[in-house]
Amino acid sequence: MLVNRHRIAARARALRRDRSGNALLEFALGLPLLLVAGMWGVELTNLAIMNQRISQIALELADNASRVGLYTGQATVQLREADINDVMQAVRVHGQSIGLATNGRVILSSLENASGTQRIHWQRCLGMKSGADYDSHYGTTTTTAGTNTDTANAGTLAPDGMGDTGAKVNAPLGSGVMFVEVNYLYTPLVGNGWFASTRRIHYIASFIVRDTRDFAQIYNPTPTATRMTCNLYTT
C-alpha cells in the first residue's frame, strides 16, 4: 500500500512538471476565437466587395445610358428602346454572378429640364425584387411615359430633382440626366447571426446626357423592341 502511494505521488510530481501539452491546450482554447475572427473577416470582405460591385454597376449604367442613341441627319440623337435594352442587358450580364436580376432591382430614370421644369420623363427597370424597399425612392412615372405610344404623357414632376435630401441632382436647362437606382438583397456568406444579417444594399448614380438628345420621346422603329420592364430578364 505504501509503495502505491509513493508511485502515485511520483506520478503526480511528474505530471506537474510535464509541459509537453501546453501548446495543444492553448491552441484548443484559442481555436474558437480564431474561427470567429476569421469568419468575421471573410464576411466583412465579401460585404465590402459586394458594395463596390453594386456601386460600379450603377455608375456603368448611368454612364452608358448617357451616351447611347442613333445619330440623325439633324444633328440630334434619337434614344430608342433597343438602346435602353442594350445597356440594361449589359447590367444583367455584369450582375449575373451575384444574381442581380433575381435578388435586386435596377431603375433607370430620365430626369429632364423642359423650360425650367424638372420632370421624370420615363423610367425603365430590371430585376424581380419588389416592394417598397426596391421600388424607386425618388419618384416614379407610368411604364409608357416617354414612348411613341404615349407622347402626351409628360412624366412626373420632380421640382427638386432626384436624390437624397441635401444631395439632389438637377437636369440642365433643355437637357437631361440619366439617374440610376440599384437596390440589392445581400445574403451573408456565413449566415445570419454574425455581424451582417440579410440586408439591402442601395446605390445611386447619375450622368448628364453627353450629346444633343431628342427628348420628345423614346423611339421604337420597326422591328420594335419590347420595353424594359422589371420582369423582362429573370437571371
VEXGUZA-471450 format. One record per atom (N, C-alpha, C): residue number from 0; atom name; x, y, z. Coordinates in steps of 0.1 Angstrom, whole numbers, m for minus. Layout:
> num, atomo, c1, c2, c3
> NUM, CA, X, Y, Z
...
This chain:
> num, atomo, c1, c2, c3
> 0, N, 8, m12, 0
> 0, CA, 0, 0, 0
> 0, C, 9, 12, 0
> 1, N, 20, 12, 8
> 1, CA, 29, 23, 9
> 1, C, 36, 25, m5
> 2, N, 39, 14, m11
> 2, CA, 46, 15, m25
> 2, C, 36, 22, m35
> 3, N, 23, 19, m34
> 3, CA, 14, 25, m43
> 3, C, 13, 40, m41
> 4, N, 13, 44, m28
> 4, CA, 12, 58, m25
> 4, C, 25, 65, m30
> 5, N, 36, 59, m29
> 5, CA, 49, 65, m34
> 5, C, 48, 67, m50
> 6, N, 42, 56, m56
> 6, CA, 41, 57, m71
> 6, C, 32, 68, m75
> 7, N, 20, 69, m68
> 7, CA, 11, 79, m71
> 7, C, 16, 93, m69
> 8, N, 23, 94, m58
> 8, CA, 30, 107, m56
> 8, C, 40, 111, m66
> 9, N, 48, 101, m70
> 9, CA, 58, 103, m80
> 9, C, 52, 107, m94
> 10, N, 41, 100, m97
> 10, CA, 35, 103, m110
> 10, C, 28, 117, m110
> 11, N, 23, 121, m98
> 11, CA, 17, 134, m97
> 11, C, 28, 145, m98
> 12, N, 39, 142, m92
> 12, CA, 50, 152, m93
> 12, C, 55, 153, m108
> 13, N, 56, 142, m115
> 13, CA, 60, 141, m129
> 13, C, 50, 148, m138
> 14, N, 37, 146, m135
> 14, CA, 26, 153, m143
> 14, C, 27, 168, m141
> 15, N, 30, 172, m128
> 15, CA, 30, 186, m125
> 15, C, 42, 193, m133
> 16, N, 52, 186, m135
> 16, CA, 64, 191, m142
> 16, C, 63, 190, m157
> 17, N, 53, 182, m162
> 17, CA, 52, 180, m176
> 17, C, 46, 192, m184
> 18, N, 52, 197, m194
> 18, CA, 48, 209, m201
> 18, C, 46, 205, m216
> 19, N, 45, 193, m220
> 19, CA, 45, 189, m234
> 19, C, 32, 192, m241
> 20, N, 21, 193, m233
> 20, CA, 8, 196, m239
> 20, C, 3, 210, m239
> 21, N, 12, 219, m234
> 21, CA, 8, 233, m233
> 21, C, 3, 239, m246
> 22, N, 11, 237, m257
> 22, CA, 8, 243, m270
> 22, C, m5, 238, m275
> 23, N, m8, 225, m273
> 23, CA, m20, 219, m278
> 23, C, m32, 225, m271
> 24, N, m30, 226, m257
> 24, CA, m41, 231, m249
> 24, C, m44, 246, m253
> 25, N, m34, 254, m255
> 25, CA, m36, 268, m258
> 25, C, m43, 269, m272
> 26, N, m39, 260, m281
> 26, CA, m45, 260, m295
> 26, C, m60, 257, m294
> 27, N, m63, 247, m286
> 27, CA, m77, 243, m284
> 27, C, m86, 254, m278
> 28, N, m80, 261, m269
> 28, CA, m87, 272, m263
> 28, C, m89, 284, m272
> 29, N, m79, 286, m280
> 29, CA, m79, 298, m289
> 29, C, m86, 296, m302
> 30, N, m88, 283, m306
> 30, CA, m93, 280, m320
> 30, C, m107, 286, m322
> 31, N, m116, 285, m312
> 31, CA, m130, 291, m315
> 31, C, m129, 306, m317
> 32, N, m120, 313, m310
> 32, CA, m119, 327, m312
> 32, C, m113, 330, m326
> 33, N, m103, 322, m330
> 33, CA, m97, 323, m343
> 33, C, m107, 321, m354
> 34, N, m115, 311, m353
> 34, CA, m125, 309, m363
> 34, C, m135, 320, m364
> 35, N, m140, 325, m352
> 35, CA, m149, 336, m353
> 35, C, m143, 348, m359
> 36, N, m131, 352, m356
> 36, CA, m124, 363, m362
> 36, C, m122, 361, m377
> 37, N, m119, 349, m381
> 37, CA, m117, 346, m395
> 37, C, m129, 347, m403
> 38, N, m140, 342, m398
> 38, CA, m153, 343, m404
> 38, C, m158, 357, m405
> 39, N, m155, 365, m395
> 39, CA, m159, 379, m395
> 39, C, m151, 386, m406
> 40, N, m139, 383, m407
> 40, CA, m131, 390, m417
> 40, C, m135, 386, m431
> 41, N, m139, 373, m433
> 41, CA, m143, 369, m446
> 41, C, m157, 376, m450
> 42, N, m166, 376, m440
> 42, CA, m179, 383, m442
> 42, C, m177, 398, m445
> 43, N, m169, 404, m437
> 43, CA, m167, 418, m439
> 43, C, m161, 421, m453
> 44, N, m151, 413, m457
> 44, CA, m145, 415, m470
> 44, C, m155, 413, m482
> 45, N, m163, 402, m480
> 45, CA, m174, 400, m490
> 45, C, m184, 411, m491
> 46, N, m188, 416, m480
> 46, CA, m197, 428, m480
> 46, C, m191, 440, m486
> 47, N, m179, 443, m484
> 47, CA, m172, 454, m490
> 47, C, m171, 452, m505
> 48, N, m168, 440, m510
> 48, CA, m167, 438, m524
> 48, C, m180, 439, m530
> 49, N, m191, 434, m524
> 49, CA, m204, 435, m529
> 49, C, m209, 449, m531
> 50, N, m206, 457, m521
> 50, CA, m209, 472, m522
> 50, C, m202, 478, m533
> 51, N, m189, 475, m535
> 51, CA, m181, 480, m546
> 51, C, m187, 476, m560
> 52, N, m192, 464, m561
> 52, CA, m197, 459, m574
> 52, C, m210, 466, m577
> 53, N, m219, 467, m567
> 53, CA, m232, 474, m569
> 53, C, m230, 488, m573
> 54, N, m220, 495, m566
> 54, CA, m217, 509, m569
> 54, C, m212, 510, m584
> 55, N, m204, 501, m588
> 55, CA, m198, 502, m602
> 55, C, m209, 499, m612
> 56, N, m218, 490, m609
> 56, CA, m229, 487, m618
> 56, C, m238, 499, m620
> 57, N, m241, 506, m609
> 57, CA, m249, 519, m610
> 57, C, m242, 529, m619
> 58, N, m229, 531, m616
> 58, CA, m221, 541, m624
> 58, C, m220, 537, m639
> 59, N, m218, 524, m641
> 59, CA, m217, 520, m655
> 59, C, m230, 522, m663
> 60, N, m241, 519, m657
> 60, CA, m254, 521, m664
> 60, C, m257, 535, m666
> 61, N, m255, 544, m656
> 61, CA, m257, 558, m658
> 61, C, m248, 564, m669
> 62, N, m236, 560, m669
> 62, CA, m226, 564, m679
> 62, C, m230, 560, m693
> 63, N, m233, 547, m695
> 63, CA, m237, 541, m708
> 63, C, m250, 547, m713
> 64, N, m260, 549, m704
> 64, CA, m273, 554, m708
> 64, C, m272, 569, m713
> 65, N, m262, 576, m708
> 65, CA, m260, 590, m712
> 65, C, m253, 591, m725
> 66, N, m248, 580, m731
> 66, CA, m241, 581, m744
> 66, C, m249, 575, m756
> 67, N, m258, 566, m753
> 67, CA, m264, 558, m764
> 67, C, m274, 566, m772
> 68, N, m277, 561, m784
> 68, CA, m287, 567, m793
> 68, C, m283, 566, m807
> 69, N, m292, 570, m816
> 69, CA, m290, 569, m830
> 69, C, m288, 584, m835
> 70, N, m277, 586, m841
> 70, CA, m275, 600, m847
> 70, C, m283, 601, m860
> 71, N, m289, 613, m861
> 71, CA, m298, 616, m872
> 71, C, m291, 627, m881
> 72, N, m297, 630, m892
> 72, CA, m292, 640, m901
> 72, C, m294, 654, m896
> 73, N, m301, 655, m885
> 73, CA, m305, 668, m879
> 73, C, m296, 672, m867
> 74, N, m285, 665, m866
> 74, CA, m275, 668, m855
> 74, C, m281, 665, m841
> 75, N, m291, 656, m841
> 75, CA, m297, 652, m828
> 75, C, m296, 637, m827
> 76, N, m297, 632, m815
> 76, CA, m296, 617, m813
> 76, C, m310, 613, m808
> 77, N, m315, 602, m814
> 77, CA, m327, 596, m810
> 77, C, m325, 584, m801
> 78, N, m330, 585, m789
> 78, CA, m329, 573, m780
> 78, C, m340, 563, m783
> 79, N, m336, 551, m785
> 79, CA, m345, 540, m789
> 79, C, m347, 530, m778
> 80, N, m358, 523, m778
> 80, CA, m360, 512, m768
> 80, C, m349, 502, m769
> 81, N, m344, 499, m781
> 81, CA, m333, 489, m783
> 81, C, m320, 494, m776
> 82, N, m318, 507, m776
> 82, CA, m306, 513, m770
> 82, C, m307, 510, m755
> 83, N, m319, 513, m749
> 83, CA, m320, 511, m735
> 83, C, m319, 496, m731
> 84, N, m325, 488, m739
> 84, CA, m324, 473, m737
> 84, C, m309, 469, m737
> 85, N, m301, 475, m746
> 85, CA, m287, 471, m747
> 85, C, m279, 474, m734
> 86, N, m281, 486, m729
> 86, CA, m274, 490, m717
> 86, C, m279, 483, m705
> 87, N, m292, 480, m704
> 87, CA, m297, 472, m693
> 87, C, m293, 457, m694
> 88, N, m292, 452, m706
> 88, CA, m287, 439, m708
> 88, C, m273, 437, m703
> 89, N, m265, 448, m705
> 89, CA, m251, 448, m700
> 89, C, m251, 447, m685
> 90, N, m260, 454, m678
> 90, CA, m261, 454, m664
> 90, C, m265, 439, m659
> 91, N, m274, 433, m666
> 91, CA, m278, 420, m663
> 91, C, m266, 410, m664
> 92, N, m259, 411, m674
> 92, CA, m247, 402, m676
> 92, C, m237, 404, m665
> 93, N, m234, 417, m663
> 93, CA, m223, 420, m653
> 93, C, m228, 416, m639
> 94, N, m241, 416, m636
> 94, CA, m246, 413, m623
> 94, C, m250, 398, m622
> 95, N, m248, 390, m632
> 95, CA, m253, 377, m632
> 95, C, m247, 368, m621
> 96, N, m234, 370, m618
> 96, CA, m227, 362, m608
> 96, C, m232, 364, m594
> 97, N, m239, 376, m592
> 97, CA, m244, 378, m579
> 97, C, m260, 378, m579
> 98, N, m265, 373, m590
> 98, CA, m280, 372, m591
> 98, C, m287, 385, m590
> 99, N, m282, 395, m596
> 99, CA, m287, 409, m595
> 99, C, m302, 409, m600
> 100, N, m305, 403, m611
> 100, CA, m318, 404, m617
> 100, C, m328, 396, m609
> 101, N, m324, 387, m600
> 101, CA, m333, 379, m592
> 101, C, m334, 385, m578
> 102, N, m322, 390, m573
> 102, CA, m322, 394, m559
> 102, C, m322, 410, m558
> 103, N, m324, 417, m569
> 103, CA, m324, 431, m568
> 103, C, m333, 438, m578
> 104, N, m332, 451, m579
> 104, CA, m339, 458, m589
> 104, C, m331, 471, m593
> 105, N, m330, 473, m606
> 105, CA, m323, 484, m611
> 105, C, m333, 493, m619
> 106, N, m333, 506, m615
> 106, CA, m342, 515, m622
> 106, C, m334, 526, m628
> 107, N, m337, 528, m641
> 107, CA, m331, 539, m649
> 107, C, m342, 550, m652
> 108, N, m339, 562, m647
> 108, CA, m348, 573, m649
> 108, C, m342, 584, m658
> 109, N, m350, 590, m666
> 109, CA, m346, 602, m674
> 109, C, m352, 614, m667
> 110, N, m343, 621, m660
> 110, CA, m347, 634, m654
> 110, C, m344, 645, m664
> 111, N, m354, 652, m668
> 111, CA, m352, 662, m678
> 111, C, m357, 676, m674
> 112, N, m351, 686, m680
> 112, CA, m354, 700, m677
> 112, C, m360, 706, m689
> 113, N, m374, 707, m690
> 113, CA, m380, 713, m701
> 113, C, m386, 727, m697
> 114, N, m380, 738, m702
> 114, CA, m384, 752, m699
> 114, C, m383, 755, m685
> 115, N, m373, 749, m678
> 115, CA, m371, 752, m664
> 115, C, m378, 743, m654
> 116, N, m386, 733, m659
> 116, CA, m393, 724, m651
> 116, C, m387, 711, m651
> 117, N, m383, 706, m639
> 117, CA, m377, 693, m637
> 117, C, m388, 682, m637
> 118, N, m386, 672, m645
> 118, CA, m396, 661, m646
> 118, C, m389, 648, m648
> 119, N, m395, 637, m643
> 119, CA, m390, 623, m646
> 119, C, m399, 619, m658
> 120, N, m392, 620, m670
> 120, CA, m400, 618, m682
> 120, C, m403, 603, m684
> 121, N, m393, 594, m682
> 121, CA, m396, 580, m683
> 121, C, m387, 572, m674
> 122, N, m391, 560, m671
> 122, CA, m383, 550, m663
> 122, C, m383, 536, m670
> 123, N, m372, 529, m669
> 123, CA, m371, 515, m673
> 123, C, m365, 507, m661
> 124, N, m368, 495, m661
> 124, CA, m365, 487, m649
> 124, C, m360, 473, m652
> 125, N, m351, 468, m644
> 125, CA, m346, 454, m645
> 125, C, m346, 448, m631
> 126, N, m351, 436, m629
> 126, CA, m350, 430, m616
> 126, C, m363, 425, m610
> 127, N, m363, 413, m605
> 127, CA, m376, 407, m600
> 127, C, m379, 411, m586
> 128, N, m370, 417, m578
> 128, CA, m372, 420, m564
> 128, C, m382, 432, m564
> 129, N, m392, 430, m555
> 129, CA, m403, 441, m555
> 129, C, m405, 445, m540
> 130, N, m413, 455, m539
> 130, CA, m416, 460, m526
> 130, C, m411, 474, m524
> 131, N, m415, 481, m513
> 131, CA, m412, 495, m511
> 131, C, m397, 497, m511
> 132, N, m390, 488, m505
> 132, CA, m375, 489, m504
> 132, C, m368, 489, m518
> 133, N, m375, 483, m528
> 133, CA, m368, 481, m540
> 133, C, m374, 489, m552
> 134, N, m385, 496, m549
> 134, CA, m390, 505, m559
> 134, C, m383, 518, m559
> 135, N, m385, 527, m568
> 135, CA, m378, 540, m568
> 135, C, m381, 548, m556
> 136, N, m370, 553, m550
> 136, CA, m371, 561, m538
> 136, C, m373, 576, m541
> 137, N, m372, 580, m554
> 137, CA, m370, 594, m557
> 137, C, m381, 598, m567
> 138, N, m391, 590, m569
> 138, CA, m402, 594, m579
> 138, C, m404, 584, m589
> 139, N, m416, 582, m594
> 139, CA, m419, 572, m604
> 139, C, m428, 579, m615
> 140, N, m429, 572, m626
> 140, CA, m438, 576, m636
> 140, C, m444, 564, m643
> 141, N, m454, 565, m652
> 141, CA, m460, 554, m658
> 141, C, m451, 546, m667
> 142, N, m454, 533, m669
> 142, CA, m445, 525, m677
> 142, C, m444, 529, m692
> 143, N, m455, 536, m696
> 143, CA, m455, 540, m710
> 143, C, m450, 555, m712
> 144, N, m447, 562, m702
> 144, CA, m443, 576, m703
> 144, C, m430, 577, m712
> 145, N, m431, 586, m721
> 145, CA, m419, 588, m729
> 145, C, m419, 580, m742
> 146, N, m428, 571, m744
> 146, CA, m428, 563, m756
> 146, C, m436, 569, m767
> 147, N, m434, 564, m779
> 147, CA, m441, 569, m791
> 147, C, m456, 566, m791
> 148, N, m460, 558, m781
> 148, CA, m474, 555, m780
> 148, C, m481, 563, m769
> 149, N, m473, 572, m762
> 149, CA, m478, 580, m751
> 149, C, m471, 593, m751
> 150, N, m470, 600, m762
> 150, CA, m462, 612, m762
> 150, C, m468, 623, m754
> 151, N, m481, 622, m752
> 151, CA, m488, 633, m744
> 151, C, m485, 632, m729
> 152, N, m479, 621, m725
> 152, CA, m476, 619, m710
> 152, C, m463, 626, m708
> 153, N, m463, 636, m700
> 153, CA, m451, 644, m697
> 153, C, m443, 638, m686
> 154, N, m447, 627, m681
> 154, CA, m440, 621, m669
> 154, C, m444, 627, m656
> 155, N, m436, 626, m646
> 155, CA, m439, 630, m633
> 155, C, m430, 642, m629
> 156, N, m436, 653, m624
> 156, CA, m429, 665, m620
> 156, C, m419, 661, m608
> 157, N, m407, 666, m609
> 157, CA, m398, 664, m598
> 157, C, m391, 678, m596
> 158, N, m398, 687, m590
> 158, CA, m393, 701, m589
> 158, C, m380, 703, m582
> 159, N, m377, 694, m573
> 159, CA, m364, 695, m565
> 159, C, m353, 686, m571
> 160, N, m356, 679, m582
> 160, CA, m347, 670, m588
> 160, C, m348, 656, m582
> 161, N, m338, 648, m583
> 161, CA, m338, 634, m578
> 161, C, m326, 632, m569
> 162, N, m327, 624, m558
> 162, CA, m316, 621, m549
> 162, C, m320, 623, m535
> 163, N, m311, 621, m526
> 163, CA, m313, 622, m512
> 163, C, m314, 637, m508
> 164, N, m320, 640, m497
> 164, CA, m321, 654, m492
> 164, C, m307, 660, m490
> 165, N, m305, 671, m496
> 165, CA, m292, 678, m495
> 165, C, m282, 674, m505
> 166, N, m286, 664, m514
> 166, CA, m277, 659, m524
> 166, C, m284, 656, m537
> 167, N, m295, 664, m540
> 167, CA, m303, 662, m552
> 167, C, m296, 667, m564
> 168, N, m298, 659, m575
> 168, CA, m293, 664, m588
> 168, C, m304, 669, m596
> 169, N, m300, 679, m605
> 169, CA, m310, 686, m614
> 169, C, m305, 685, m628
> 170, N, m314, 684, m638
> 170, CA, m310, 684, m652
> 170, C, m308, 698, m657
> 171, N, m297, 700, m665
> 171, CA, m295, 713, m671
> 171, C, m307, 717, m680
> 172, N, m309, 730, m682
> 172, CA, m320, 735, m690
> 172, C, m319, 729, m704
> 173, N, m330, 723, m709
> 173, CA, m330, 718, m722
> 173, C, m323, 705, m724
> 174, N, m319, 699, m713
> 174, CA, m311, 686, m713
> 174, C, m316, 676, m703
> 175, N, m309, 666, m701
> 175, CA, m314, 656, m691
> 175, C, m302, 649, m684
> 176, N, m306, 642, m674
> 176, CA, m297, 634, m665
> 176, C, m302, 619, m665
> 177, N, m293, 610, m667
> 177, CA, m296, 596, m665
> 177, C, m294, 592, m651
> 178, N, m304, 589, m644
> 178, CA, m304, 587, m629
> 178, C, m307, 572, m627
> 179, N, m298, 566, m619
> 179, CA, m298, 551, m617
> 179, C, m300, 548, m602
> 180, N, m309, 539, m599
> 180, CA, m310, 534, m585
> 180, C, m308, 519, m586
> 181, N, m300, 514, m577
> 181, CA, m298, 499, m576
> 181, C, m301, 495, m562
> 182, N, m310, 486, m560
> 182, CA, m313, 480, m547
> 182, C, m311, 465, m548
> 183, N, m303, 460, m538
> 183, CA, m299, 446, m539
> 183, C, m300, 439, m525
> 184, N, m306, 427, m525
> 184, CA, m307, 420, m512
> 184, C, m294, 412, m510
> 185, N, m287, 416, m500
> 185, CA, m274, 409, m497
> 185, C, m277, 398, m487
> 186, N, m272, 386, m490
> 186, CA, m273, 374, m481
> 186, C, m259, 371, m476
> 187, N, m256, 371, m463
> 187, CA, m243, 368, m458
> 187, C, m237, 354, m462
> 188, N, m224, 353, m464
> 188, CA, m218, 340, m467
> 188, C, m219, 330, m456
> 189, N, m217, 335, m444
> 189, CA, m216, 327, m432
> 189, C, m230, 323, m427
> 190, N, m240, 332, m429
> 190, CA, m253, 330, m424
> 190, C, m257, 341, m414
> 191, N, m269, 343, m413
> 191, CA, m274, 353, m404
> 191, C, m270, 350, m389
> 192, N, m268, 361, m382
> 192, CA, m265, 359, m368
> 192, C, m250, 363, m365
> 193, N, m242, 366, m375
> 193, CA, m229, 371, m373
> 193, C, m230, 386, m372
> 194, N, m222, 394, m380
> 194, CA, m223, 408, m379
> 194, C, m232, 414, m390
> 195, N, m235, 406, m400
> 195, CA, m242, 411, m412
> 195, C, m254, 401, m415
> 196, N, m266, 405, m410
> 196, CA, m278, 398, m414
> 196, C, m282, 402, m428
> 197, N, m292, 395, m433
> 197, CA, m297, 398, m447
> 197, C, m300, 413, m447
> 198, N, m295, 420, m457
> 198, CA, m297, 435, m457
> 198, C, m298, 440, m471
> 199, N, m304, 452, m473
> 199, CA, m305, 458, m486
> 199, C, m293, 467, m489
> 200, N, m286, 465, m500
> 200, CA, m276, 474, m505
> 200, C, m282, 484, m515
> 201, N, m279, 497, m513
> 201, CA, m286, 507, m521
> 201, C, m275, 517, m526
> 202, N, m275, 519, m539
> 202, CA, m266, 528, m545
> 202, C, m273, 536, m556
> 203, N, m269, 549, m558
> 203, CA, m274, 557, m569
> 203, C, m263, 562, m577
> 204, N, m265, 566, m589
> 204, CA, m255, 573, m598
> 204, C, m262, 581, m608
> 205, N, m256, 591, m613
> 205, CA, m262, 600, m624
> 205, C, m251, 605, m633
> 206, N, m255, 607, m645
> 206, CA, m246, 613, m656
> 206, C, m255, 622, m664
> 207, N, m250, 634, m668
> 207, CA, m256, 643, m677
> 207, C, m255, 637, m691
> 208, N, m266, 637, m699
> 208, CA, m266, 632, m712
> 208, C, m255, 639, m720
> 209, N, m247, 631, m727
> 209, CA, m235, 636, m733
> 209, C, m237, 643, m747
> 210, N, m248, 641, m753
> 210, CA, m250, 646, m767
> 210, C, m263, 654, m768
> 211, N, m266, 659, m780
> 211, CA, m278, 666, m782
> 211, C, m289, 657, m785
> 212, N, m295, 652, m774
> 212, CA, m306, 642, m775
> 212, C, m319, 647, m778
> 213, N, m327, 640, m786
> 213, CA, m341, 643, m788
> 213, C, m349, 638, m776
> 214, N, m354, 647, m768
> 214, CA, m361, 643, m755
> 214, C, m376, 642, m757
> 215, N, m381, 643, m770
> 215, CA, m395, 643, m772
> 215, C, m401, 629, m768
> 216, N, m394, 618, m771
> 216, CA, m399, 605, m768
> 216, C, m388, 595, m769
> 217, N, m391, 583, m765
> 217, CA, m382, 571, m768
> 217, C, m387, 565, m781
> 218, N, m379, 565, m791
> 218, CA, m383, 560, m804
> 218, C, m382, 544, m804
> 219, N, m391, 538, m812
> 219, CA, m392, 524, m813
> 219, C, m395, 520, m827
> 220, N, m385, 521, m836
> 220, CA, m388, 518, m850
> 220, C, m389, 503, m852
> 221, N, m395, 500, m864
> 221, CA, m396, 486, m868
> 221, C, m382, 480, m871
> 222, N, m379, 467, m867
> 222, CA, m388, 459, m858
> 222, C, m387, 464, m843
> 223, N, m399, 465, m838
> 223, CA, m400, 472, m824
> 223, C, m393, 463, m814
> 224, N, m388, 470, m803
> 224, CA, m382, 463, m792
> 224, C, m392, 463, m780
> 225, N, m392, 453, m772
> 225, CA, m400, 452, m760
> 225, C, m395, 462, m750
> 226, N, m403, 470, m744
> 226, CA, m399, 479, m733
> 226, C, m393, 471, m722
> 227, N, m382, 477, m716
> 227, CA, m376, 470, m705
> 227, C, m384, 472, m692
> 228, N, m392, 462, m688
> 228, CA, m399, 463, m676
> 228, C, m392, 453, m666
> 229, N, m395, 454, m654
> 229, CA, m387, 447, m643
> 229, C, m386, 432, m645
> 230, N, m396, 426, m651
> 230, CA, m396, 411, m652
> 230, C, m391, 406, m666
> 231, N, m385, 415, m674
> 231, CA, m381, 411, m687
> 231, C, m370, 400, m687
> 232, N, m360, 402, m678
> 232, CA, m350, 392, m676
> 232, C, m350, 388, m661
> 233, N, m349, 375, m659
> 233, CA, m350, 369, m646
> 233, C, m338, 363, m640
> 234, N, m327, 362, m648
> 234, CA, m315, 356, m643
> 234, C, m303, 365, m648
